[in-house]
Amino acid sequence: MKRAFLASVVTVAAISAAVLGYQHANGGGKASESADSIAAMRAEGPPALARLLAEREGLIRSSNASSVEREQQLNDLVADIRAVSGQHYGEHSELYWYTDLDQAKQVSVESGKPILSLRLLGDLREELTCANSRFFRVLLYANPEIAAEMKSKFVLHWSSERDVPIVTTDFGNGRQLKRTVTGNSLHYVLDSEGHPLDALPGLQSPAAFLDWLKRIQPLADEVRSHPAERGNLVRAFHQEQLKRLDATWETKLGSAYSSLSRTGQVRMPSPYINTGAVEGVAVIPANRAMALAIPKSVVETPLMRAIRMEKADDSEQKPELWDFLARGYGEACQFHEDSRNIVAEEYRNVMPHASAEEREQFVAQLIQRLEANVNIDTLRNEQELHRQVHTWFVSDGFPQDFEGVNEVVYAQLFFTPKSDPWLGLNDPYAYAALDNGGQTTPANTESSSGQALTSTRR
C-alpha cells in the first residue's frame, strides 16, 4: 500500500527536535506520548507500531486539514512512530527494529525468520548517522517493495559500531554547515543463533538490494532446517556467489570494456582489492575509507579537504571507467516515488527564492546524479567489497561469530579499526600548533596518545 507523504504538513526539523528527547508536548492529544509510554510500546513491539501507523493514517484522512492542532498532532505522532520503530523516518518505512540482539534472536527462533542486522556508525533513530545508513533509510527502506520484503521475511535489528564523527562549519554570519564524515555501514543476515550467513557492504541500488534479500533466503532456510550443516552450507553458498561474480565480470563487464579499451588509454580494473592490514598500523587515513563509496564521498570530500585530509586518489578510483562499466552491469538504479518525495521534502528550503518549477528541476537533477553514483556503488560494492566478504567466508579460520566477523570487516574492509579512536581523522605526526594537538578526550576514555606512534601510517 502506498504511504501518504506529508510534504506540506510535517516539518522535518520539528519532528527531529521532538524525537531526540522522546518527550512531547501535552497539547498534542493522544498522539503525544511520554518516555514511559514509548518504552512500553517498544517492549510490545510491532503491534504497537502498527497502531501508531493506523492512527497516523486516520489522522491524515480526517477532515479539517488546515487545523493547527491537527498539524501538531501529526508532528507528535510521527515523532512517536520514529521512537517506537527504532528508526528515523520510521513513518516512511513502517519497519520495526530491535536494538537488542538477544531479543532479535528469540523472535527469530519463534518466527522462523532469519535476522537482517544493520551495523552503522551512530544511532538509527537520529538524523545524523553515517552517510550510507542515511541513504539506506531514504533510498531502500522507504521503498514499499523492499520494506515489505524486509518486514515479511526477516527479523530486523540494528547496532552501532561507534558514534559517528560530526563536523560543523561555522561561517560566522549565522550560516552553518553540519555533516558527518567517514564511517561505513553494512547489512548482515544472521541465523537464529546469531551466526553470520552473509554481509553486504555499503549501498546498493533498490533492485540489487532486493535481489540480495531474495538470494540469501534459501540459505537461511537450509541452515534453519539443517543447523548442524551450517558451516558447509555457508561455504557452498559463498563459493557459488564467487562463481556468479566471476561470470558477470567476464561476460557483461568484459564485453563492455572491450569497446572502451580499443583506445588503449584505459586499463581494465581488477575486482580483487587489497584489504587493510591492521597489525602494526596505528592510523589508516580517513580518505581511504571515504573512497569506498561514491555517494558518500561526494558529500564528504569538501569537508575532508577543509580539514586538510588528502583527497582519494582518482587514479585508483577511476570514476569515469567505473561509471562506464556500471551502465552495463545490471538494472539501472531508479528510486521509488516515495524516496524521491523524501528527497524533495528535505530540500524544500534550499532554494527559498526559486520558483516551484526551478526547485523541482533542481531536485530532479540531484536525484539523477545520485542514481548514477549509486549505479557505480552497486557495481563496486558487489564486485569488490562483497567479493572479499565471499572470499573470507570460504577461507579457513574466518570467524563464525557476529562480533568476530564485524571486527574483520570494519578493520580490514572499511579501514576503520577499533584501535584508532579518531577514525583516521587525526594524524599524530601532523603538528597543529594547538595545546594537546587540539584533541579533547574524556577522562574515562582512552586517549589517542596511547596509540603506537612508531607504527607505519598508510
C-alpha positions as CSV (number, residue, x, y, z in Angstrom):
1,M,0.0,0.0,0.0
2,K,1.4,3.4,-1.0
3,R,2.1,5.5,2.0
4,A,0.8,9.1,2.2
5,F,3.5,11.7,2.2
6,L,3.2,14.8,4.4
7,A,5.2,17.2,2.2
8,S,3.2,20.2,3.3
9,V,2.2,19.1,6.8
10,V,5.1,17.6,8.7
11,T,8.1,19.8,9.4
12,V,11.1,17.6,9.5
13,A,13.1,19.9,11.8
14,A,10.3,20.0,14.3
15,I,9.9,16.2,14.3
16,S,13.7,15.7,14.7
17,A,13.8,18.0,17.7
18,A,10.9,16.2,19.3
19,V,12.2,12.7,18.7
20,L,15.6,13.3,20.2
21,G,14.2,13.6,23.7
22,Y,11.2,11.4,23.2
23,Q,9.3,14.0,25.3
24,H,6.4,15.6,23.5
25,A,4.1,18.4,24.5
26,N,0.8,17.5,26.2
27,G,-1.2,19.6,23.8
28,G,-0.8,17.0,21.1
29,G,-3.7,14.9,22.3
30,K,-3.5,11.1,22.4
31,A,-0.7,11.1,19.8
32,S,1.7,12.7,22.3
33,E,3.4,10.0,24.5
34,S,5.7,10.2,27.5
35,A,9.0,8.4,27.6
36,D,7.5,5.7,29.7
37,S,4.7,5.1,27.1
38,I,7.3,5.0,24.4
39,A,9.3,2.4,26.4
40,A,6.2,0.3,26.9
41,M,5.4,0.4,23.2
42,R,8.9,-0.5,22.3
43,A,8.6,-3.5,24.7
44,E,5.3,-4.5,23.0
45,G,7.0,-4.4,19.6
46,P,5.5,-4.4,16.1
47,P,1.8,-4.4,17.2
48,A,2.3,-1.0,19.0
49,L,4.0,0.4,15.9
50,A,1.1,-0.8,13.7
51,R,-1.4,1.0,16.0
52,L,0.5,4.3,15.7
53,L,0.7,3.9,11.9
54,A,-3.0,3.3,11.7
55,E,-3.6,6.3,13.9
56,R,-1.5,8.5,11.6
57,E,-3.3,7.2,8.5
58,G,-6.6,8.0,10.1
59,L,-5.5,11.5,11.0
60,I,-4.1,12.2,7.5
61,R,-7.5,11.1,6.0
62,S,-9.5,13.2,8.5
63,S,-11.2,16.4,7.7
64,N,-10.2,19.9,8.8
65,A,-6.8,19.6,7.0
66,S,-5.8,23.2,7.8
67,S,-6.2,22.7,11.6
68,V,-3.1,23.9,13.6
69,E,-4.0,21.3,16.2
70,R,-4.1,18.5,13.7
71,E,-0.7,19.6,12.4
72,Q,0.7,19.4,15.9
73,Q,-0.9,16.0,16.4
74,L,0.8,14.7,13.2
75,N,4.2,16.1,14.3
76,D,3.9,14.4,17.7
77,L,2.6,11.2,16.2
78,V,5.4,11.0,13.7
79,A,8.0,11.5,16.5
80,D,6.3,8.7,18.4
81,I,6.5,6.4,15.3
82,R,10.2,7.1,14.9
83,A,10.8,6.4,18.6
84,V,8.8,3.2,18.6
85,S,10.0,1.9,15.2
86,G,13.6,2.5,16.3
87,Q,14.4,4.4,13.1
88,H,14.5,8.0,11.8
89,Y,11.9,8.1,9.0
90,G,10.1,5.1,10.5
91,E,6.8,6.7,9.3
92,H,8.0,6.0,5.7
93,S,9.5,2.6,6.1
94,E,6.9,1.3,8.6
95,L,9.6,-1.1,9.9
96,Y,10.2,-2.2,13.5
97,W,13.9,-2.6,14.5
98,Y,15.2,-4.5,17.5
99,T,18.2,-3.0,19.2
100,D,18.9,-6.0,21.4
101,L,20.4,-8.9,19.5
102,D,19.4,-11.5,22.1
103,Q,15.8,-10.3,21.8
104,A,16.0,-10.4,18.0
105,K,17.4,-14.0,18.2
106,Q,14.5,-15.0,20.4
107,V,12.0,-13.6,17.9
108,S,13.9,-15.3,15.1
109,V,13.6,-18.7,16.8
110,E,9.8,-18.1,17.4
111,S,9.1,-16.8,13.9
112,G,11.5,-19.0,11.9
113,K,12.8,-15.9,10.1
114,P,16.5,-15.0,9.8
115,I,17.8,-11.7,11.2
116,L,18.6,-8.8,9.0
117,S,21.1,-6.8,11.0
118,L,22.3,-3.3,10.1
119,R,25.6,-2.2,11.5
120,L,26.2,1.5,11.4
121,L,28.0,4.5,12.9
122,G,25.6,6.4,15.1
123,D,22.1,5.8,16.2
124,L,19.5,4.9,13.6
125,R,16.9,6.9,15.4
126,E,18.8,10.1,14.9
127,E,19.1,12.1,11.7
128,L,22.9,12.4,11.8
129,T,24.1,8.8,11.3
130,C,26.9,7.8,8.9
131,A,26.1,8.7,5.3
132,N,25.3,5.2,3.9
133,S,22.9,4.4,6.7
134,R,21.1,7.7,5.9
135,F,20.9,6.6,2.3
136,F,19.5,3.3,3.4
137,R,16.6,5.0,5.2
138,V,15.6,7.1,2.2
139,L,16.5,5.1,-0.8
140,L,16.0,1.5,0.4
141,Y,13.8,1.3,3.5
142,A,11.3,3.8,2.2
143,N,10.8,1.7,-1.0
144,P,7.5,-0.1,-0.4
145,E,8.6,-3.4,-2.1
146,I,11.8,-3.6,-0.2
147,A,10.1,-2.7,3.1
148,A,7.5,-5.4,2.5
149,E,10.2,-8.0,1.9
150,M,12.1,-6.9,5.0
151,K,9.1,-6.9,7.2
152,S,7.7,-10.3,6.0
153,K,10.9,-12.3,5.6
154,F,13.2,-11.0,8.3
155,V,13.6,-10.0,11.9
156,L,15.1,-6.5,11.8
157,H,17.9,-5.5,14.1
158,W,20.5,-2.7,14.2
159,S,23.6,-2.0,16.3
160,S,26.1,0.8,16.4
161,E,29.8,0.3,15.7
162,R,30.6,3.6,17.3
163,D,29.5,7.2,17.4
164,V,29.6,9.0,14.0
165,P,32.1,11.9,13.6
166,I,30.2,15.2,13.0
167,V,31.8,18.3,11.6
168,T,30.1,21.7,12.0
169,T,31.5,24.5,9.8
170,D,30.5,27.9,11.2
171,F,30.7,30.7,8.6
172,G,30.3,33.4,11.3
173,N,27.3,35.1,9.9
174,G,24.6,32.8,11.1
175,R,25.2,30.2,8.5
176,Q,26.4,26.7,9.4
177,L,27.1,23.5,7.5
178,K,26.7,20.3,9.6
179,R,27.7,17.0,8.1
180,T,29.1,13.6,9.2
181,V,32.5,12.4,7.9
182,T,33.9,8.9,7.3
183,G,32.4,5.7,8.5
184,N,30.6,3.0,6.7
185,S,27.7,0.6,7.3
186,L,26.5,-2.8,6.1
187,H,23.8,-5.4,6.4
188,Y,24.3,-8.8,7.9
189,V,22.0,-11.8,7.6
190,L,22.2,-13.9,10.8
191,D,20.7,-17.2,11.7
192,S,18.6,-17.6,14.9
193,E,21.8,-18.2,16.9
194,G,23.4,-15.0,15.6
195,H,25.9,-16.6,13.3
196,P,26.5,-14.5,10.1
197,L,25.4,-16.1,6.9
198,D,26.4,-13.2,4.7
199,A,27.4,-9.5,4.9
200,L,26.5,-6.9,2.3
201,P,28.9,-3.9,2.5
202,G,27.8,-0.4,1.6
203,L,25.0,1.0,-0.6
204,Q,23.3,-0.9,-3.4
205,S,20.6,0.1,-5.8
206,P,17.0,-0.8,-4.7
207,A,16.8,-3.6,-7.3
208,A,20.2,-5.0,-6.3
209,F,19.4,-4.8,-2.6
210,L,16.1,-6.6,-3.1
211,D,17.8,-9.2,-5.2
212,W,20.2,-9.9,-2.4
213,L,17.5,-10.2,0.2
214,K,15.8,-12.9,-2.0
215,R,19.1,-14.6,-2.9
216,I,20.1,-15.1,0.8
217,Q,16.7,-16.5,1.9
218,P,17.2,-20.1,0.6
219,L,20.5,-20.3,2.5
220,A,18.8,-19.1,5.7
221,D,16.0,-21.7,5.2
222,E,18.6,-24.5,4.7
223,V,20.5,-23.5,7.8
224,R,17.3,-23.4,9.8
225,S,16.4,-26.9,8.6
226,H,19.9,-28.4,9.0
227,P,21.7,-26.4,11.7
228,A,24.4,-29.0,12.1
229,E,25.4,-28.4,8.4
230,R,25.6,-24.6,8.7
231,G,29.4,-24.4,8.1
232,N,29.2,-26.5,4.9
233,L,26.1,-24.7,3.6
234,V,27.5,-21.3,4.2
235,R,30.8,-22.2,2.5
236,A,29.0,-23.7,-0.5
237,F,26.8,-20.6,-0.8
238,H,29.7,-18.2,-0.9
239,Q,31.7,-20.4,-3.4
240,E,28.6,-20.2,-5.7
241,Q,28.5,-16.4,-5.3
242,L,32.1,-16.1,-6.2
243,K,31.4,-18.1,-9.4
244,R,28.5,-15.8,-10.1
245,L,30.6,-12.7,-9.7
246,D,33.3,-14.1,-12.0
247,A,30.8,-14.9,-14.7
248,T,29.3,-11.5,-14.5
249,W,32.7,-9.8,-14.6
250,E,33.9,-11.8,-17.6
251,T,30.8,-11.5,-19.7
252,K,28.9,-8.3,-19.0
253,L,31.8,-6.2,-17.9
254,G,34.4,-7.8,-20.2
255,S,32.3,-7.1,-23.3
256,A,31.5,-3.6,-22.1
257,Y,35.2,-2.9,-21.5
258,S,36.3,-4.3,-24.9
259,S,34.8,-1.3,-26.7
260,L,36.4,1.2,-24.4
261,S,39.8,-0.5,-24.4
262,R,40.3,0.0,-28.2
263,T,41.7,3.4,-27.4
264,G,44.4,1.8,-25.4
265,Q,44.2,4.5,-22.8
266,V,42.4,2.7,-20.1
267,R,43.4,-0.5,-18.2
268,M,40.6,-2.8,-17.0
269,P,40.5,-2.7,-13.2
270,S,40.7,-5.8,-11.1
271,P,37.7,-6.8,-8.9
272,Y,40.2,-8.0,-6.3
273,I,41.1,-5.4,-3.7
274,N,43.8,-5.1,-1.1
275,T,42.2,-5.2,2.3
276,G,43.6,-3.1,5.2
277,A,46.2,-5.0,7.3
278,V,45.6,-3.7,10.8
279,E,48.5,-5.2,12.8
280,G,51.2,-2.6,13.3
281,V,49.2,0.3,11.8
282,A,48.0,3.0,14.2
283,V,46.2,5.3,11.7
284,I,44.6,4.5,8.4
285,P,43.8,7.9,6.8
286,A,40.1,8.7,6.6
287,N,40.3,9.5,2.9
288,R,41.0,5.8,2.2
289,A,37.7,4.8,3.9
290,M,35.9,7.6,2.2
291,A,36.9,6.4,-1.2
292,L,34.9,3.1,-0.7
293,A,31.6,4.7,-1.5
294,I,30.8,7.2,-4.3
295,P,27.6,8.9,-3.0
296,K,29.2,9.1,0.5
297,S,32.4,10.6,-0.8
298,V,30.5,13.2,-2.8
299,V,29.1,14.5,0.4
300,E,32.3,14.2,2.5
301,T,35.1,15.3,0.1
302,P,34.7,19.0,0.6
303,L,34.8,18.6,4.3
304,M,37.8,16.4,4.1
305,R,39.6,19.0,2.1
306,A,38.7,21.7,4.6
307,I,40.3,19.7,7.5
308,R,43.3,19.1,5.3
309,M,42.8,15.4,4.6
310,E,44.1,14.5,1.2
311,K,41.6,13.5,-1.5
312,A,41.2,9.9,-2.6
313,D,43.5,9.0,-5.5
314,D,41.4,9.2,-8.6
315,S,44.0,7.0,-10.4
316,E,42.8,4.2,-8.2
317,Q,39.1,5.1,-8.2
318,K,38.8,5.8,-12.0
319,P,35.2,7.2,-11.6
320,E,34.7,7.5,-15.4
321,L,35.7,3.9,-16.1
322,W,33.5,2.6,-13.2
323,D,30.6,4.7,-14.5
324,F,31.0,3.3,-18.0
325,L,31.1,-0.3,-16.6
326,A,28.2,0.3,-14.3
327,R,25.9,1.1,-17.1
328,G,26.1,-2.4,-18.4
329,Y,26.3,-4.2,-15.1
330,G,22.7,-4.6,-14.1
331,E,19.3,-2.9,-13.9
332,A,19.8,0.9,-13.9
333,C,19.3,2.4,-10.5
334,Q,15.9,4.0,-10.1
335,F,14.4,5.3,-6.9
336,H,10.8,4.8,-5.9
337,E,8.5,7.8,-5.9
338,D,8.3,7.6,-2.1
339,S,12.1,8.0,-1.9
340,R,12.0,10.9,-4.4
341,N,9.3,12.6,-2.3
342,I,11.5,12.4,0.8
343,V,14.4,14.0,-1.1
344,A,12.2,16.8,-2.3
345,E,10.9,17.5,1.2
346,E,14.5,17.5,2.6
347,Y,15.4,20.2,0.0
348,R,12.3,22.3,0.4
349,N,14.2,25.3,1.8
350,V,17.5,25.0,-0.1
351,M,16.3,27.5,-2.8
352,P,14.0,29.9,-0.9
353,H,13.7,32.4,-3.7
354,A,13.4,30.0,-6.6
355,S,10.1,29.2,-8.3
356,A,8.4,25.8,-7.7
357,E,9.5,24.8,-11.2
358,E,13.1,25.7,-10.5
359,R,13.1,23.7,-7.3
360,E,11.5,20.7,-9.0
361,Q,14.2,20.8,-11.7
362,F,17.0,21.1,-9.1
363,V,15.7,18.1,-7.2
364,A,15.3,16.1,-10.4
365,Q,18.9,16.8,-11.4
366,L,20.1,16.0,-7.9
367,I,18.3,12.6,-8.0
368,Q,19.6,11.8,-11.5
369,R,23.2,12.4,-10.3
370,L,22.6,10.3,-7.2
371,E,21.2,7.4,-9.2
372,A,24.3,7.5,-11.4
373,N,26.6,7.4,-8.4
374,V,24.6,4.6,-6.8
375,N,24.9,2.6,-10.0
376,I,28.7,2.8,-9.5
377,D,28.5,2.0,-5.9
378,T,26.3,-1.1,-6.7
379,L,28.9,-2.4,-9.1
380,R,31.9,-1.7,-6.8
381,N,30.3,-2.9,-3.6
382,E,29.3,-6.2,-5.2
383,Q,32.3,-6.9,-7.3
384,E,35.0,-5.6,-4.9
385,L,33.8,-5.4,-1.3
386,H,31.2,-8.2,-1.4
387,R,33.6,-10.4,-3.3
388,Q,36.1,-10.0,-0.5
389,V,33.4,-11.0,2.0
390,H,32.6,-14.1,0.0
391,T,36.3,-14.9,-0.1
392,W,36.6,-14.6,3.6
393,F,33.6,-16.9,4.2
394,V,35.2,-19.7,2.2
395,S,38.5,-19.3,4.0
396,D,39.7,-21.5,6.8
397,G,40.0,-19.7,10.2
398,F,37.5,-16.9,9.4
399,P,35.4,-16.1,12.5
400,Q,32.0,-17.6,12.8
401,D,30.5,-15.2,15.3
402,F,28.9,-11.9,14.6
403,E,31.4,-9.7,16.6
404,G,34.4,-11.5,15.1
405,V,33.2,-11.1,11.5
406,N,32.3,-7.5,12.2
407,E,35.7,-6.7,13.6
408,V,37.4,-8.0,10.5
409,V,35.0,-6.1,8.2
410,Y,35.5,-2.7,9.8
411,A,39.2,-3.1,10.3
412,Q,40.2,-4.7,7.0
413,L,37.5,-3.8,4.6
414,F,36.3,-0.4,5.8
415,F,39.7,0.7,7.1
416,T,38.2,1.9,10.4
417,P,39.7,-0.4,13.1
418,K,38.6,0.0,16.7
419,S,42.3,0.6,17.6
420,D,42.0,4.1,16.2
421,P,39.6,6.2,18.2
422,W,39.9,9.1,15.7
423,L,38.8,7.1,12.6
424,G,41.8,8.2,10.6
425,L,40.9,11.9,11.0
426,N,43.8,12.7,13.3
427,D,47.4,12.2,12.2
428,P,49.6,12.1,15.4
429,Y,52.6,13.3,13.4
430,A,50.7,16.4,11.9
431,Y,51.8,19.4,14.0
432,A,48.7,21.6,14.7
433,A,50.2,24.4,16.9
434,L,47.4,23.7,19.4
435,D,47.5,22.5,23.0
436,N,47.2,18.7,23.1
437,G,47.0,18.8,19.3
438,G,43.5,20.2,19.5
439,Q,42.2,17.0,21.0
440,T,39.7,16.7,23.8
441,T,39.4,13.3,25.3
442,P,37.1,12.5,28.2
443,A,38.9,11.3,31.3
444,N,37.1,7.9,31.3
445,T,38.1,7.0,27.7
446,E,41.4,6.0,26.2
447,S,43.4,8.9,24.8
448,S,44.9,8.7,21.3
449,S,48.3,9.2,22.9
450,G,48.0,5.5,23.7
451,Q,48.4,4.7,20.0
452,A,51.7,3.2,18.9
453,L,53.4,6.2,17.5
454,T,56.1,4.1,16.0
455,S,53.6,2.4,13.7
456,T,53.6,3.0,10.0
457,R,50.9,5.4,8.7
458,R,49.4,4.1,5.5
